[in-house]
Amino acid sequence: MGERTAPRPSVKRIYDAPAAADGYRVLVDRMWPRGVSREGARLDEWSRDVAPSDELRRWFDHRPERWPGFCQRYEKELGDRAAAVRGLVERCAREKVTLLFASKDRDHNNAVALRNHIVKQSGGSR
């Protein structure tokens, strides 16, 4: 029996072209991204339940200096949404998953923080 690897979803801007290598595509933002049609997004799921709260999103304001605080607060919110997160962890263990986000910052966004949380929940390392 082969060793199971920890799930490690990819992250990608929703404005980047969809690709077959994306696998199961999940939008993890609370608001629909501007300028993207539902057909063009080629989503398999829109998981608003795992998106940061409006309050946290406004506090973060895409300011990189707030990244550590954002991650800490978002971890707490994700802990309160364990069922939704568990569903993503299980899906990631079964198939390739890409978490989609709209932020211009590719390094400091909720999809990156969520990916790190999923990896941690599954016992993997970053």
C-alpha positions as CSV (number, residue, x, y, z in Angstrom):
1,M,0.0,0.0,0.0
2,G,1.4,3.4,-1.0
3,E,2.1,6.2,1.4
4,R,-0.6,9.0,1.4
5,T,0.7,12.4,0.8
6,A,-0.7,15.4,2.6
7,P,-3.1,17.5,0.5
8,R,-1.6,20.6,-1.0
9,P,-4.0,22.6,-3.0
10,S,-2.7,25.1,-5.5
11,V,-3.6,28.8,-5.4
12,K,-4.4,30.9,-8.5
13,R,-5.9,34.3,-9.3
14,I,-9.4,33.9,-10.8
15,Y,-8.3,36.3,-13.5
16,D,-5.7,33.8,-14.8
17,A,-6.8,31.5,-17.6
18,P,-8.4,28.2,-16.4
19,A,-6.3,25.1,-17.2
20,A,-7.0,21.4,-17.1
21,A,-4.1,21.1,-14.6
22,D,-6.2,23.2,-12.1
23,G,-8.3,20.2,-11.3
24,Y,-11.3,21.1,-9.1
25,R,-11.6,24.9,-9.1
26,V,-12.9,26.5,-5.9
27,L,-13.5,30.3,-5.5
28,V,-12.7,31.1,-1.8
29,D,-13.7,34.8,-1.8
30,R,-16.9,36.0,-0.1
31,M,-17.7,38.5,-3.0
32,W,-17.9,37.7,-6.7
33,P,-14.8,39.1,-8.5
34,R,-15.4,42.1,-10.8
35,G,-15.3,41.5,-14.5
36,V,-15.5,37.7,-14.3
37,S,-18.4,35.9,-15.9
38,R,-19.7,32.8,-14.2
39,E,-19.1,30.9,-17.4
40,G,-15.6,32.3,-17.8
41,A,-14.6,31.4,-14.3
42,R,-15.1,27.7,-14.9
43,L,-15.8,27.0,-11.3
44,D,-16.6,23.7,-9.7
45,E,-17.6,25.4,-6.4
46,W,-17.9,28.8,-4.8
47,S,-17.1,28.3,-1.1
48,R,-18.1,31.5,0.6
49,D,-18.2,29.6,3.9
50,V,-14.4,29.5,4.1
51,A,-13.8,33.1,3.1
52,P,-12.7,35.6,5.7
53,S,-15.4,37.6,7.4
54,D,-16.2,41.0,6.0
55,E,-14.8,42.6,9.2
56,L,-11.5,40.7,8.9
57,R,-11.3,41.4,5.2
58,R,-11.8,45.2,5.8
59,W,-9.3,45.2,8.7
60,F,-6.6,43.5,6.5
61,D,-7.2,45.8,3.6
62,H,-4.5,43.9,1.6
63,R,-1.7,45.5,3.7
64,P,1.3,43.1,3.8
65,E,2.4,44.5,7.2
66,R,-0.9,43.1,8.6
67,W,-0.3,39.6,7.1
68,P,0.7,37.8,10.3
69,G,-2.2,39.2,12.2
70,F,-4.6,38.4,9.3
71,C,-3.4,34.8,9.3
72,Q,-3.8,34.4,13.0
73,R,-7.3,35.9,13.0
74,Y,-8.3,33.9,9.9
75,E,-7.1,30.7,11.5
76,K,-9.5,31.4,14.4
77,E,-12.4,32.0,11.9
78,L,-11.6,28.8,10.1
79,G,-11.6,26.9,13.4
80,D,-15.2,28.1,13.8
81,R,-16.1,26.7,10.3
82,A,-14.6,23.3,10.8
83,A,-17.2,21.4,8.7
84,A,-16.6,23.5,5.6
85,V,-12.8,23.3,6.0
86,R,-13.0,19.5,6.5
87,G,-14.8,19.2,3.2
88,L,-12.0,21.0,1.4
89,V,-9.3,18.9,3.2
90,E,-11.1,15.7,2.2
91,R,-11.5,16.9,-1.4
92,C,-7.8,17.8,-1.5
93,A,-6.9,14.3,-0.3
94,R,-8.9,12.8,-3.2
95,E,-8.0,15.0,-6.1
96,K,-6.2,18.1,-7.4
97,V,-7.8,21.3,-6.1
98,T,-7.0,24.9,-7.0
99,L,-8.1,27.7,-4.6
100,L,-9.1,30.8,-6.5
101,F,-8.8,34.4,-5.3
102,A,-9.3,37.8,-6.8
103,S,-6.7,39.8,-4.9
104,K,-3.8,41.4,-6.9
105,D,-1.3,40.3,-4.2
106,R,-0.4,36.7,-5.0
107,D,1.5,36.2,-1.8
108,H,-0.8,37.8,0.9
109,N,-4.3,36.7,0.3
110,N,-6.9,34.4,1.9
111,A,-6.3,31.6,-0.5
112,V,-2.7,31.3,0.5
113,A,-3.6,31.4,4.2
114,L,-6.4,28.8,3.6
115,R,-3.9,26.5,1.7
116,N,-1.5,26.7,4.7
117,H,-4.4,25.9,7.0
118,I,-5.5,22.9,4.9
119,V,-1.9,21.6,4.9
120,K,-1.6,22.0,8.6
121,Q,-5.0,20.3,9.2
122,S,-4.0,17.3,7.2
123,G,-0.8,16.9,9.1
124,G,1.5,18.1,6.3
125,S,4.1,20.7,6.3
126,R,4.2,24.0,4.4
